[in-house]
């Protein structure tokens, strides 16, 4: 099955590390990244869709953080 995740976070080193960690676990970038401005916190929020092909079929028991 193909799993989809959408990572978001502030435009900083921590967000880049989250994306790098996902890539190191076999996830792949999917589509273009997004940038939005959070007017409440006054900062840019990054977003990146990632995908991963894994064995098995989808069920409610699938936990994305385990992949």
PDBQT receptor file of N, H, CA, C and O in Angstrom, charges set to zero:
ATOM      1  N   UNK A   1       0.848  -1.176   0.000  1.00  0.00    +0.000 N 
ATOM      2  CA  UNK A   1       0.000   0.000   0.000  1.00  0.00    +0.000 C 
ATOM      3  C   UNK A   1       0.885   1.227   0.000  1.00  0.00    +0.000 C 
ATOM      4  O   UNK A   1       2.042   1.161   0.416  1.00  0.00    +0.000 OA
ATOM      5  N   UNK A   2       0.362   2.328  -0.455  1.00  0.00    +0.000 N 
ATOM      6  H   UNK A   2      -0.578   2.381  -0.792  1.00  0.00    +0.000 HD
ATOM      7  CA  UNK A   2       1.102   3.576  -0.462  1.00  0.00    +0.000 C 
ATOM      8  C   UNK A   2       0.606   4.442   0.694  1.00  0.00    +0.000 C 
ATOM      9  O   UNK A   2      -0.588   4.712   0.819  1.00  0.00    +0.000 OA
ATOM     10  N   UNK A   3       1.535   4.865   1.524  1.00  0.00    +0.000 N 
ATOM     11  H   UNK A   3       2.505   4.646   1.423  1.00  0.00    +0.000 HD
ATOM     12  CA  UNK A   3       1.207   5.733   2.650  1.00  0.00    +0.000 C 
ATOM     13  C   UNK A   3       1.542   7.175   2.288  1.00  0.00    +0.000 C 
ATOM     14  O   UNK A   3       2.551   7.435   1.633  1.00  0.00    +0.000 OA
ATOM     15  N   UNK A   4       0.711   8.098   2.707  1.00  0.00    +0.000 N 
ATOM     16  H   UNK A   4      -0.109   7.887   3.239  1.00  0.00    +0.000 HD
ATOM     17  CA  UNK A   4       0.935   9.517   2.476  1.00  0.00    +0.000 C 
ATOM     18  C   UNK A   4       1.006  10.232   3.817  1.00  0.00    +0.000 C 
ATOM     19  O   UNK A   4       0.206   9.968   4.715  1.00  0.00    +0.000 OA
ATOM     20  N   UNK A   5       1.962  11.131   3.945  1.00  0.00    +0.000 N 
ATOM     21  H   UNK A   5       2.612  11.345   3.216  1.00  0.00    +0.000 HD
ATOM     22  CA  UNK A   5       2.041  11.992   5.130  1.00  0.00    +0.000 C 
ATOM     23  C   UNK A   5       2.255  13.416   4.645  1.00  0.00    +0.000 C 
ATOM     24  O   UNK A   5       2.764  13.643   3.547  1.00  0.00    +0.000 OA
ATOM     25  N   UNK A   6       1.863  14.360   5.468  1.00  0.00    +0.000 N 
ATOM     26  H   UNK A   6       1.450  14.175   6.360  1.00  0.00    +0.000 HD
ATOM     27  CA  UNK A   6       2.130  15.761   5.162  1.00  0.00    +0.000 C 
ATOM     28  C   UNK A   6       2.794  16.371   6.385  1.00  0.00    +0.000 C 
ATOM     29  O   UNK A   6       2.153  16.567   7.418  1.00  0.00    +0.000 OA
ATOM     30  N   UNK A   7       4.082  16.668   6.262  1.00  0.00    +0.000 N 
ATOM     31  H   UNK A   7       4.602  16.508   5.423  1.00  0.00    +0.000 HD
ATOM     32  CA  UNK A   7       4.827  17.249   7.372  1.00  0.00    +0.000 C 
ATOM     33  C   UNK A   7       4.687  18.761   7.340  1.00  0.00    +0.000 C 
ATOM     34  O   UNK A   7       4.748  19.372   6.273  1.00  0.00    +0.000 OA
ATOM     35  N   UNK A   8       4.502  19.364   8.504  1.00  0.00    +0.000 N 
ATOM     36  H   UNK A   8       4.453  18.867   9.370  1.00  0.00    +0.000 HD
ATOM     37  CA  UNK A   8       4.466  20.824   8.595  1.00  0.00    +0.000 C 
ATOM     38  C   UNK A   8       5.315  21.260   9.774  1.00  0.00    +0.000 C 
ATOM     39  O   UNK A   8       5.563  20.492  10.703  1.00  0.00    +0.000 OA
ATOM     40  N   UNK A   9       5.747  22.486   9.718  1.00  0.00    +0.000 N 
ATOM     41  H   UNK A   9       5.546  23.110   8.963  1.00  0.00    +0.000 HD
ATOM     42  CA  UNK A   9       6.512  23.035  10.821  1.00  0.00    +0.000 C 
ATOM     43  C   UNK A   9       7.084  24.390  10.463  1.00  0.00    +0.000 C 
ATOM     44  O   UNK A   9       7.038  24.814   9.308  1.00  0.00    +0.000 OA
ATOM     45  N   UNK A  10       7.621  25.062  11.462  1.00  0.00    +0.000 N 
ATOM     46  H   UNK A  10       7.659  24.717  12.400  1.00  0.00    +0.000 HD
ATOM     47  CA  UNK A  10       8.231  26.372  11.220  1.00  0.00    +0.000 C 
ATOM     48  C   UNK A  10       9.403  26.259  10.247  1.00  0.00    +0.000 C 
ATOM     49  O   UNK A  10      10.036  25.210  10.128  1.00  0.00    +0.000 OA
ATOM     50  N   UNK A  11       9.669  27.341   9.572  1.00  0.00    +0.000 N 
ATOM     51  H   UNK A  11       9.155  28.193   9.669  1.00  0.00    +0.000 HD
ATOM     52  CA  UNK A  11      10.777  27.401   8.617  1.00  0.00    +0.000 C 
ATOM     53  C   UNK A  11      12.089  27.490   9.399  1.00  0.00    +0.000 C 
ATOM     54  O   UNK A  11      12.677  28.564   9.532  1.00  0.00    +0.000 OA
ATOM     55  N   UNK A  12      12.533  26.341   9.911  1.00  0.00    +0.000 N 
ATOM     56  H   UNK A  12      12.056  25.469   9.802  1.00  0.00    +0.000 HD
ATOM     57  CA  UNK A  12      13.769  26.330  10.697  1.00  0.00    +0.000 C 
ATOM     58  C   UNK A  12      14.477  24.984  10.551  1.00  0.00    +0.000 C 
ATOM     59  O   UNK A  12      14.013  24.108   9.822  1.00  0.00    +0.000 OA
ATOM     60  N   UNK A  13      15.576  24.831  11.230  1.00  0.00    +0.000 N 
ATOM     61  H   UNK A  13      15.953  25.543  11.823  1.00  0.00    +0.000 HD
ATOM     62  CA  UNK A  13      16.387  23.612  11.132  1.00  0.00    +0.000 C 
ATOM     63  C   UNK A  13      15.632  22.381  11.624  1.00  0.00    +0.000 C 
ATOM     64  O   UNK A  13      15.867  21.281  11.123  1.00  0.00    +0.000 OA
ATOM     65  N   UNK A  14      14.726  22.540  12.601  1.00  0.00    +0.000 N 
ATOM     66  H   UNK A  14      14.535  23.434  13.008  1.00  0.00    +0.000 HD
ATOM     67  CA  UNK A  14      13.986  21.397  13.141  1.00  0.00    +0.000 C 
ATOM     68  C   UNK A  14      13.089  20.781  12.071  1.00  0.00    +0.000 C 
ATOM     69  O   UNK A  14      12.991  19.558  11.978  1.00  0.00    +0.000 OA
ATOM     70  N   UNK A  15      12.436  21.609  11.266  1.00  0.00    +0.000 N 
ATOM     71  H   UNK A  15      12.516  22.603  11.341  1.00  0.00    +0.000 HD
ATOM     72  CA  UNK A  15      11.584  21.091  10.200  1.00  0.00    +0.000 C 
ATOM     73  C   UNK A  15      12.430  20.360   9.164  1.00  0.00    +0.000 C 
ATOM     74  O   UNK A  15      12.059  19.276   8.713  1.00  0.00    +0.000 OA
ATOM     75  N   UNK A  16      13.565  20.944   8.785  1.00  0.00    +0.000 N 
ATOM     76  H   UNK A  16      13.867  21.824   9.152  1.00  0.00    +0.000 HD
ATOM     77  CA  UNK A  16      14.463  20.290   7.818  1.00  0.00    +0.000 C 
ATOM     78  C   UNK A  16      14.924  18.938   8.351  1.00  0.00    +0.000 C 
ATOM     79  O   UNK A  16      15.053  17.980   7.590  1.00  0.00    +0.000 OA
ATOM     80  N   UNK A  17      15.171  18.860   9.648  1.00  0.00    +0.000 N 
ATOM     81  H   UNK A  17      15.066  19.639  10.267  1.00  0.00    +0.000 HD
ATOM     82  CA  UNK A  17      15.600  17.589  10.246  1.00  0.00    +0.000 C 
ATOM     83  C   UNK A  17      14.474  16.557  10.178  1.00  0.00    +0.000 C 
ATOM     84  O   UNK A  17      14.742  15.382   9.930  1.00  0.00    +0.000 OA
ATOM     85  N   UNK A  18      13.218  16.967  10.393  1.00  0.00    +0.000 N 
ATOM     86  H   UNK A  18      13.000  17.922  10.595  1.00  0.00    +0.000 HD
ATOM     87  CA  UNK A  18      12.074  16.047  10.293  1.00  0.00    +0.000 C 
ATOM     88  C   UNK A  18      11.961  15.473   8.888  1.00  0.00    +0.000 C 
ATOM     89  O   UNK A  18      11.723  14.277   8.720  1.00  0.00    +0.000 OA
ATOM     90  N   UNK A  19      12.131  16.327   7.877  1.00  0.00    +0.000 N 
ATOM     91  H   UNK A  19      12.324  17.298   8.014  1.00  0.00    +0.000 HD
ATOM     92  CA  UNK A  19      12.061  15.866   6.495  1.00  0.00    +0.000 C 
ATOM     93  C   UNK A  19      13.228  14.919   6.207  1.00  0.00    +0.000 C 
ATOM     94  O   UNK A  19      13.036  13.872   5.589  1.00  0.00    +0.000 OA
ATOM     95  N   UNK A  20      14.423  15.277   6.648  1.00  0.00    +0.000 N 
ATOM     96  H   UNK A  20      14.579  16.128   7.150  1.00  0.00    +0.000 HD
ATOM     97  CA  UNK A  20      15.599  14.422   6.432  1.00  0.00    +0.000 C 
ATOM     98  C   UNK A  20      15.430  13.071   7.105  1.00  0.00    +0.000 C 
ATOM     99  O   UNK A  20      15.789  12.045   6.528  1.00  0.00    +0.000 OA
ATOM    100  N   UNK A  21      14.893  13.057   8.307  1.00  0.00    +0.000 N 
ATOM    101  H   UNK A  21      14.601  13.891   8.775  1.00  0.00    +0.000 HD
ATOM    102  CA  UNK A  21      14.653  11.805   9.025  1.00  0.00    +0.000 C 
ATOM    103  C   UNK A  21      13.690  10.923   8.250  1.00  0.00    +0.000 C 
ATOM    104  O   UNK A  21      13.911   9.718   8.133  1.00  0.00    +0.000 OA
ATOM    105  N   UNK A  22      12.626  11.509   7.720  1.00  0.00    +0.000 N 
ATOM    106  H   UNK A  22      12.446  12.488   7.815  1.00  0.00    +0.000 HD
ATOM    107  CA  UNK A  22      11.654  10.741   6.928  1.00  0.00    +0.000 C 
ATOM    108  C   UNK A  22      12.321  10.170   5.677  1.00  0.00    +0.000 C 
ATOM    109  O   UNK A  22      12.086   9.012   5.331  1.00  0.00    +0.000 OA
ATOM    110  N   UNK A  23      13.140  10.957   5.003  1.00  0.00    +0.000 N 
ATOM    111  H   UNK A  23      13.331  11.897   5.285  1.00  0.00    +0.000 HD
ATOM    112  CA  UNK A  23      13.829  10.473   3.803  1.00  0.00    +0.000 C 
ATOM    113  C   UNK A  23      14.760   9.314   4.148  1.00  0.00    +0.000 C 
ATOM    114  O   UNK A  23      14.870   8.354   3.386  1.00  0.00    +0.000 OA
ATOM    115  N   UNK A  24      15.421   9.406   5.285  1.00  0.00    +0.000 N 
ATOM    116  H   UNK A  24      15.332  10.186   5.904  1.00  0.00    +0.000 HD
ATOM    117  CA  UNK A  24      16.319   8.332   5.721  1.00  0.00    +0.000 C 
ATOM    118  C   UNK A  24      15.567   7.059   6.086  1.00  0.00    +0.000 C 
ATOM    119  O   UNK A  24      16.157   5.979   6.101  1.00  0.00    +0.000 OA
ATOM    120  N   UNK A  25      14.274   7.168   6.379  1.00  0.00    +0.000 N 
ATOM    121  H   UNK A  25      13.795   8.045   6.367  1.00  0.00    +0.000 HD
ATOM    122  CA  UNK A  25      13.448   5.998   6.695  1.00  0.00    +0.000 C 
ATOM    123  C   UNK A  25      12.745   5.446   5.460  1.00  0.00    +0.000 C 
ATOM    124  O   UNK A  25      11.883   4.575   5.578  1.00  0.00    +0.000 OA
ATOM    125  N   UNK A  26      13.103   5.942   4.277  1.00  0.00    +0.000 N 
ATOM    126  H   UNK A  26      13.803   6.649   4.181  1.00  0.00    +0.000 HD
ATOM    127  CA  UNK A  26      12.548   5.402   3.042  1.00  0.00    +0.000 C 
ATOM    128  C   UNK A  26      11.385   6.175   2.446  1.00  0.00    +0.000 C 
ATOM    129  O   UNK A  26      10.855   5.773   1.410  1.00  0.00    +0.000 OA
ATOM    130  N   UNK A  27      10.970   7.276   3.072  1.00  0.00    +0.000 N 
ATOM    131  H   UNK A  27      11.400   7.602   3.913  1.00  0.00    +0.000 HD
ATOM    132  CA  UNK A  27       9.917   8.109   2.496  1.00  0.00    +0.000 C 
ATOM    133  C   UNK A  27      10.497   8.881   1.323  1.00  0.00    +0.000 C 
ATOM    134  O   UNK A  27      11.708   9.092   1.254  1.00  0.00    +0.000 OA
ATOM    135  N   UNK A  28       9.642   9.305   0.402  1.00  0.00    +0.000 N 
ATOM    136  H   UNK A  28       8.658   9.134   0.458  1.00  0.00    +0.000 HD
ATOM    137  CA  UNK A  28      10.059  10.099  -0.751  1.00  0.00    +0.000 C 
ATOM    138  C   UNK A  28       9.238  11.372  -0.812  1.00  0.00    +0.000 C 
ATOM    139  O   UNK A  28       8.066  11.388  -0.435  1.00  0.00    +0.000 OA
ATOM    140  N   UNK A  29       9.863  12.441  -1.292  1.00  0.00    +0.000 N 
ATOM    141  H   UNK A  29      10.815  12.428  -1.599  1.00  0.00    +0.000 HD
ATOM    142  CA  UNK A  29       9.151  13.701  -1.462  1.00  0.00    +0.000 C 
ATOM    143  C   UNK A  29       8.059  13.521  -2.507  1.00  0.00    +0.000 C 
ATOM    144  O   UNK A  29       8.239  12.803  -3.491  1.00  0.00    +0.000 OA
ATOM    145  N   UNK A  30       6.935  14.173  -2.287  1.00  0.00    +0.000 N 
ATOM    146  H   UNK A  30       6.788  14.756  -1.488  1.00  0.00    +0.000 HD
ATOM    147  CA  UNK A  30       5.799  14.062  -3.203  1.00  0.00    +0.000 C 
ATOM    148  C   UNK A  30       5.253  15.459  -3.462  1.00  0.00    +0.000 C 
ATOM    149  O   UNK A  30       4.654  16.074  -2.579  1.00  0.00    +0.000 OA
ATOM    150  N   UNK A  31       5.463  15.952  -4.672  1.00  0.00    +0.000 N 
ATOM    151  H   UNK A  31       5.949  15.452  -5.388  1.00  0.00    +0.000 HD
ATOM    152  CA  UNK A  31       4.963  17.284  -5.010  1.00  0.00    +0.000 C 
ATOM    153  C   UNK A  31       5.866  18.386  -4.481  1.00  0.00    +0.000 C 
ATOM    154  O   UNK A  31       6.909  18.137  -3.876  1.00  0.00    +0.000 OA
ATOM    155  N   UNK A  32       5.436  19.586  -4.727  1.00  0.00    +0.000 N 
ATOM    156  H   UNK A  32       4.590  19.789  -5.219  1.00  0.00    +0.000 HD
ATOM    157  CA  UNK A  32       6.208  20.763  -4.335  1.00  0.00    +0.000 C 
ATOM    158  C   UNK A  32       5.954  21.109  -2.863  1.00  0.00    +0.000 C 
ATOM    159  O   UNK A  32       4.855  20.889  -2.355  1.00  0.00    +0.000 OA
ATOM    160  N   UNK A  33       6.968  21.648  -2.181  1.00  0.00    +0.000 N 
ATOM    161  H   UNK A  33       7.862  21.827  -2.594  1.00  0.00    +0.000 HD
ATOM    162  CA  UNK A  33       6.749  22.104  -0.812  1.00  0.00    +0.000 C 
ATOM    163  C   UNK A  33       5.852  23.339  -0.798  1.00  0.00    +0.000 C 
ATOM    164  O   UNK A  33       5.696  24.017  -1.813  1.00  0.00    +0.000 OA
ATOM    165  N   UNK A  34       5.269  23.619   0.359  1.00  0.00    +0.000 N 
ATOM    166  H   UNK A  34       5.397  23.067   1.184  1.00  0.00    +0.000 HD
ATOM    167  CA  UNK A  34       4.416  24.798   0.498  1.00  0.00    +0.000 C 
ATOM    168  C   UNK A  34       4.977  25.717   1.580  1.00  0.00    +0.000 C 
ATOM    169  O   UNK A  34       5.649  25.271   2.510  1.00  0.00    +0.000 OA
ATOM    170  N   UNK A  35       4.692  26.979   1.438  1.00  0.00    +0.000 N 
ATOM    171  H   UNK A  35       4.146  27.340   0.682  1.00  0.00    +0.000 HD
ATOM    172  CA  UNK A  35       5.041  27.980   2.447  1.00  0.00    +0.000 C 
ATOM    173  C   UNK A  35       3.803  28.806   2.735  1.00  0.00    +0.000 C 
ATOM    174  O   UNK A  35       3.164  29.309   1.811  1.00  0.00    +0.000 OA
ATOM    175  N   UNK A  36       3.459  28.951   4.002  1.00  0.00    +0.000 N 
ATOM    176  H   UNK A  36       3.978  28.543   4.753  1.00  0.00    +0.000 HD
ATOM    177  CA  UNK A  36       2.347  29.813   4.401  1.00  0.00    +0.000 C 
ATOM    178  C   UNK A  36       2.819  30.686   5.554  1.00  0.00    +0.000 C 
ATOM    179  O   UNK A  36       3.742  30.318   6.281  1.00  0.00    +0.000 OA
ATOM    180  N   UNK A  37       2.199  31.816   5.717  1.00  0.00    +0.000 N 
ATOM    181  H   UNK A  37       1.450  32.115   5.127  1.00  0.00    +0.000 HD
ATOM    182  CA  UNK A  37       2.580  32.722   6.796  1.00  0.00    +0.000 C 
ATOM    183  C   UNK A  37       1.563  32.625   7.922  1.00  0.00    +0.000 C 
ATOM    184  O   UNK A  37       0.370  32.848   7.714  1.00  0.00    +0.000 OA
ATOM    185  N   UNK A  38       2.040  32.292   9.112  1.00  0.00    +0.000 N 
ATOM    186  H   UNK A  38       3.009  32.111   9.281  1.00  0.00    +0.000 HD
ATOM    187  CA  UNK A  38       1.199  32.208  10.305  1.00  0.00    +0.000 C 
ATOM    188  C   UNK A  38       1.136  33.611  10.919  1.00  0.00    +0.000 C 
ATOM    189  O   UNK A  38       2.097  34.071  11.535  1.00  0.00    +0.000 OA
ATOM    190  N   UNK A  39      -0.006  34.285  10.744  1.00  0.00    +0.000 N 
ATOM    191  H   UNK A  39      -0.787  33.912  10.243  1.00  0.00    +0.000 HD
ATOM    192  CA  UNK A  39      -0.128  35.663  11.224  1.00  0.00    +0.000 C 
ATOM    193  C   UNK A  39      -0.153  35.749  12.739  1.00  0.00    +0.000 C 
ATOM    194  O   UNK A  39       0.236  36.772  13.303  1.00  0.00    +0.000 OA
ATOM    195  N   UNK A  40      -0.603  34.695  13.409  1.00  0.00    +0.000 N 
ATOM    196  H   UNK A  40      -0.919  33.864  12.951  1.00  0.00    +0.000 HD
ATOM    197  CA  UNK A  40      -0.672  34.698  14.870  1.00  0.00    +0.000 C 
ATOM    198  C   UNK A  40       0.739  34.650  15.467  1.00  0.00    +0.000 C 
ATOM    199  O   UNK A  40       1.067  35.405  16.382  1.00  0.00    +0.000 OA
ATOM    200  N   UNK A  41       1.564  33.745  14.926  1.00  0.00    +0.000 N 
ATOM    201  H   UNK A  41       1.298  33.132  14.182  1.00  0.00    +0.000 HD
ATOM    202  CA  UNK A  41       2.916  33.592  15.465  1.00  0.00    +0.000 C 
ATOM    203  C   UNK A  41       3.947  34.425  14.704  1.00  0.00    +0.000 C 
ATOM    204  O   UNK A  41       5.095  34.544  15.130  1.00  0.00    +0.000 OA
ATOM    205  N   UNK A  42       3.529  34.998  13.580  1.00  0.00    +0.000 N 
ATOM    206  H   UNK A  42       2.595  34.902  13.234  1.00  0.00    +0.000 HD
ATOM    207  CA  UNK A  42       4.422  35.858  12.818  1.00  0.00    +0.000 C 
ATOM    208  C   UNK A  42       5.600  35.139  12.188  1.00  0.00    +0.000 C 
ATOM    209  O   UNK A  42       6.712  35.667  12.163  1.00  0.00    +0.000 OA
ATOM    210  N   UNK A  43       5.364  33.926  11.675  1.00  0.00    +0.000 N 
ATOM    211  H   UNK A  43       4.461  33.496  11.695  1.00  0.00    +0.000 HD
ATOM    212  CA  UNK A  43       6.461  33.186  11.046  1.00  0.00    +0.000 C 
ATOM    213  C   UNK A  43       5.954  32.341   9.889  1.00  0.00    +0.000 C 
ATOM    214  O   UNK A  43       4.757  32.091   9.751  1.00  0.00    +0.000 OA
ATOM    215  N   UNK A  44       6.891  31.913   9.072  1.00  0.00    +0.000 N 
ATOM    216  H   UNK A  44       7.863  32.116   9.185  1.00  0.00    +0.000 HD
ATOM    217  CA  UNK A  44       6.578  31.094   7.909  1.00  0.00    +0.000 C 
ATOM    218  C   UNK A  44       6.486  29.631   8.334  1.00  0.00    +0.000 C 
ATOM    219  O   UNK A  44       7.323  29.139   9.091  1.00  0.00    +0.000 OA
ATOM    220  N   UNK A  45       5.454  28.941   7.837  1.00  0.00    +0.000 N 
ATOM    221  H   UNK A  45       4.774  29.340   7.222  1.00  0.00    +0.000 HD
ATOM    222  CA  UNK A  45       5.267  27.520   8.094  1.00  0.00    +0.000 C 
ATOM    223  C   UNK A  45       5.507  26.766   6.793  1.00  0.00    +0.000 C 
ATOM    224  O   UNK A  45       4.899  27.069   5.766  1.00  0.00    +0.000 OA
ATOM    225  N   UNK A  46       6.395  25.784   6.848  1.00  0.00    +0.000 N 
ATOM    226  H   UNK A  46       6.889  25.537   7.683  1.00  0.00    +0.000 HD
ATOM    227  CA  UNK A  46       6.700  24.945   5.686  1.00  0.00    +0.000 C 
ATOM    228  C   UNK A  46       5.800  23.718   5.699  1.00  0.00    +0.000 C 
ATOM    229  O   UNK A  46       5.330  23.291   6.754  1.00  0.00    +0.000 OA
ATOM    230  N   UNK A  47       5.566  23.162   4.529  1.00  0.00    +0.000 N 
ATOM    231  H   UNK A  47       5.948  23.509   3.673  1.00  0.00    +0.000 HD
ATOM    232  CA  UNK A  47       4.834  21.908   4.405  1.00  0.00    +0.000 C 
ATOM    233  C   UNK A  47       5.436  21.074   3.295  1.00  0.00    +0.000 C 
ATOM    234  O   UNK A  47       5.885  21.605   2.279  1.00  0.00    +0.000 OA
ATOM    235  N   UNK A  48       5.445  19.762   3.493  1.00  0.00    +0.000 N 
ATOM    236  H   UNK A  48       5.080  19.331   4.319  1.00  0.00    +0.000 HD
ATOM    237  CA  UNK A  48       5.971  18.866   2.458  1.00  0.00    +0.000 C 
ATOM    238  C   UNK A  48       5.241  17.537   2.526  1.00  0.00    +0.000 C 
ATOM    239  O   UNK A  48       5.215  16.883   3.569  1.00  0.00    +0.000 OA
ATOM    240  N   UNK A  49       4.646  17.140   1.400  1.00  0.00    +0.000 N 
ATOM    241  H   UNK A  49       4.668  17.671   0.553  1.00  0.00    +0.000 HD
ATOM    242  CA  UNK A  49       4.024  15.826   1.314  1.00  0.00    +0.000 C 
ATOM    243  C   UNK A  49       5.111  14.791   1.048  1.00  0.00    +0.000 C 
ATOM    244  O   UNK A  49       6.043  15.030   0.280  1.00  0.00    +0.000 OA
ATOM    245  N   UNK A  50       4.971  13.631   1.701  1.00  0.00    +0.000 N 
ATOM    246  H   UNK A  50       4.214  13.437   2.325  1.00  0.00    +0.000 HD
ATOM    247  CA  UNK A  50       5.897  12.524   1.502  1.00  0.00    +0.000 C 
ATOM    248  C   UNK A  50       5.093  11.240   1.330  1.00  0.00    +0.000 C 
ATOM    249  O   UNK A  50       3.976  11.130   1.837  1.00  0.00    +0.000 OA
ATOM    250  N   UNK A  51       5.661  10.269   0.612  1.00  0.00    +0.000 N 
ATOM    251  H   UNK A  51       6.568  10.359   0.200  1.00  0.00    +0.000 HD
ATOM    252  CA  UNK A  51       4.974   9.002   0.372  1.00  0.00    +0.000 C 
ATOM    253  C   UNK A  51       5.943   7.851   0.604  1.00  0.00    +0.000 C 
ATOM    254  O   UNK A  51       7.161   8.013   0.529  1.00  0.00    +0.000 OA
ATOM    255  N   UNK A  52       5.368   6.680   0.888  1.00  0.00    +0.000 N 
ATOM    256  H   UNK A  52       4.378   6.548   0.949  1.00  0.00    +0.000 HD
ATOM    257  CA  UNK A  52       6.170   5.474   1.072  1.00  0.00    +0.000 C 
ATOM    258  C   UNK A  52       5.327   4.262   0.708  1.00  0.00    +0.000 C 
ATOM    259  O   UNK A  52       4.171   4.149   1.116  1.00  0.00    +0.000 OA
ATOM    260  N   UNK A  53       5.914   3.363  -0.061  1.00  0.00    +0.000 N 
ATOM    261  H   UNK A  53       6.853   3.454  -0.393  1.00  0.00    +0.000 HD
ATOM    262  CA  UNK A  53       5.253   2.111  -0.429  1.00  0.00    +0.000 C 
ATOM    263  C   UNK A  53       5.630   1.068   0.618  1.00  0.00    +0.000 C 
ATOM    264  O   UNK A  53       6.815   0.842   0.861  1.00  0.00    +0.000 OA
ATOM    265  N   UNK A  54       4.638   0.427   1.244  1.00  0.00    +0.000 N 
ATOM    266  H   UNK A  54       3.675   0.611   1.048  1.00  0.00    +0.000 HD
ATOM    267  CA  UNK A  54       4.890  -0.591   2.269  1.00  0.00    +0.000 C 
ATOM    268  C   UNK A  54       4.052  -1.834   1.965  1.00  0.00    +0.000 C 
ATOM    269  O   UNK A  54       3.077  -1.785   1.215  1.00  0.00    +0.000 OA
ATOM    270  N   UNK A  55       4.464  -2.940   2.568  1.00  0.00    +0.000 N 
ATOM    271  H   UNK A  55       5.256  -2.979   3.177  1.00  0.00    +0.000 HD
ATOM    272  CA  UNK A  55       3.740  -4.204   2.405  1.00  0.00    +0.000 C 
ATOM    273  C   UNK A  55       2.375  -4.127   3.072  1.00  0.00    +0.000 C 
ATOM    274  O   UNK A  55       2.184  -3.364   4.019  1.00  0.00    +0.000 OA
ATOM    275  N   UNK A  56       1.431  -4.914   2.581  1.00  0.00    +0.000 N 
ATOM    276  H   UNK A  56       1.587  -5.534   1.812  1.00  0.00    +0.000 HD
ATOM    277  CA  UNK A  56       0.138  -5.067   3.242  1.00  0.00    +0.000 C 
ATOM    278  C   UNK A  56      -0.952  -4.187   2.672  1.00  0.00    +0.000 C 
ATOM    279  O   UNK A  56      -0.752  -3.431   1.722  1.00  0.00    +0.000 OA
ATOM    280  N   UNK A  57      -2.103  -4.314   3.285  1.00  0.00    +0.000 N 
ATOM    281  H   UNK A  57      -2.265  -4.929   4.057  1.00  0.00    +0.000 HD
ATOM    282  CA  UNK A  57      -3.292  -3.560   2.901  1.00  0.00    +0.000 C 
ATOM    283  C   UNK A  57      -3.621  -2.541   3.983  1.00  0.00    +0.000 C 
ATOM    284  O   UNK A  57      -3.229  -2.694   5.140  1.00  0.00    +0.000 OA
ATOM    285  N   UNK A  58      -4.334  -1.518   3.595  1.00  0.00    +0.000 N 
ATOM    286  H   UNK A  58      -4.653  -1.394   2.655  1.00  0.00    +0.000 HD
ATOM    287  CA  UNK A  58      -4.719  -0.479   4.547  1.00  0.00    +0.000 C 
ATOM    288  C   UNK A  58      -5.745  -1.005   5.545  1.00  0.00    +0.000 C 
ATOM    289  O   UNK A  58      -6.651  -1.754   5.180  1.00  0.00    +0.000 OA
ATOM    290  N   UNK A  59      -5.596  -0.607   6.800  1.00  0.00    +0.000 N 
ATOM    291  H   UNK A  59      -4.860   0.002   7.096  1.00  0.00    +0.000 HD
ATOM    292  CA  UNK A  59      -6.596  -0.858   7.842  1.00  0.00    +0.000 C 
ATOM    293  C   UNK A  59      -6.510   0.268   8.858  1.00  0.00    +0.000 C 
ATOM    294  O   UNK A  59      -5.570   1.062   8.842  1.00  0.00    +0.000 OA
ATOM    295  N   UNK A  60      -7.491   0.330   9.733  1.00  0.00    +0.000 N 
ATOM    296  H   UNK A  60      -8.255  -0.315   9.746  1.00  0.00    +0.000 HD
ATOM    297  CA  UNK A  60      -7.476   1.367  10.770  1.00  0.00    +0.000 C 
ATOM    298  C   UNK A  60      -6.347   1.169  11.777  1.00  0.00    +0.000 C 
ATOM    299  O   UNK A  60      -6.044   2.070  12.559  1.00  0.00    +0.000 OA
ATOM    300  N   UNK A  61      -5.724  -0.009  11.757  1.00  0.00    +0.000 N 
ATOM    301  H   UNK A  61      -5.970  -0.741  11.122  1.00  0.00    +0.000 HD
ATOM    302  CA  UNK A  61      -4.629  -0.296  12.684  1.00  0.00    +0.000 C 
ATOM    303  C   UNK A  61      -3.279   0.230  12.211  1.00  0.00    +0.000 C 
ATOM    304  O   UNK A  61      -2.309   0.191  12.967  1.00  0.00    +0.000 OA
ATOM    305  N   UNK A  62      -3.197   0.723  10.970  1.00  0.00    +0.000 N 
ATOM    306  H   UNK A  62      -3.986   0.755  10.356  1.00  0.00    +0.000 HD
ATOM    307  CA  UNK A  62      -1.946   1.252  10.454  1.00  0.00    +0.000 C 
ATOM    308  C   UNK A  62      -1.616   2.563  11.179  1.00  0.00    +0.000 C 
ATOM    309  O   UNK A  62      -2.446   3.470  11.243  1.00  0.00    +0.000 OA
ATOM    310  N   UNK A  63      -0.394   2.653  11.725  1.00  0.00    +0.000 N 
ATOM    311  H   UNK A  63       0.281   1.917  11.673  1.00  0.00    +0.000 HD
ATOM    312  CA  UNK A  63       0.070   3.846  12.423  1.00  0.00    +0.000 C 
ATOM    313  C   UNK A  63       1.239   4.428  11.629  1.00  0.00    +0.000 C 
ATOM    314  O   UNK A  63       2.297   3.806  11.525  1.00  0.00    +0.000 OA
ATOM    315  N   UNK A  64       1.045   5.619  11.072  1.00  0.00    +0.000 N 
ATOM    316  H   UNK A  64       0.186   6.124  11.156  1.00  0.00    +0.000 HD
ATOM    317  CA  UNK A  64       2.067   6.203  10.209  1.00  0.00    +0.000 C 
ATOM    318  C   UNK A  64       3.397   6.389  10.930  1.00  0.00    +0.000 C 
ATOM    319  O   UNK A  64       4.452   6.237  10.313  1.00  0.00    +0.000 OA
ATOM    320  N   UNK A  65       3.372   6.710  12.204  1.00  0.00    +0.000 N 
ATOM    321  H   UNK A  65       2.516   6.833  12.705  1.00  0.00    +0.000 HD
ATOM    322  CA  UNK A  65       4.626   6.955  12.914  1.00  0.00    +0.000 C 
ATOM    323  C   UNK A  65       5.481   5.706  13.033  1.00  0.00    +0.000 C 
ATOM    324  O   UNK A  65       6.672   5.808  13.326  1.00  0.00    +0.000 OA
ATOM    325  N   UNK A  66       4.906   4.529  12.815  1.00  0.00    +0.000 N 
ATOM    326  H   UNK A  66       3.938   4.446  12.577  1.00  0.00    +0.000 HD
ATOM    327  CA  UNK A  66       5.687   3.294  12.847  1.00  0.00    +0.000 C 
ATOM    328  C   UNK A  66       6.454   3.078  11.560  1.00  0.00    +0.000 C 
ATOM    329  O   UNK A  66       7.291   2.178  11.485  1.00  0.00    +0.000 OA
ATOM    330  N   UNK A  67       6.186   3.887  10.543  1.00  0.00    +0.000 N 
ATOM    331  H   UNK A  67       5.506   4.618  10.605  1.00  0.00    +0.000 HD
ATOM    332  CA  UNK A  67       6.868   3.748   9.251  1.00  0.00    +0.000 C 
ATOM    333  C   UNK A  67       7.815   4.903   9.059  1.00  0.00    +0.000 C 
ATOM    334  O   UNK A  67       8.492   4.982   8.034  1.00  0.00    +0.000 OA
TER     335      UNK A  67
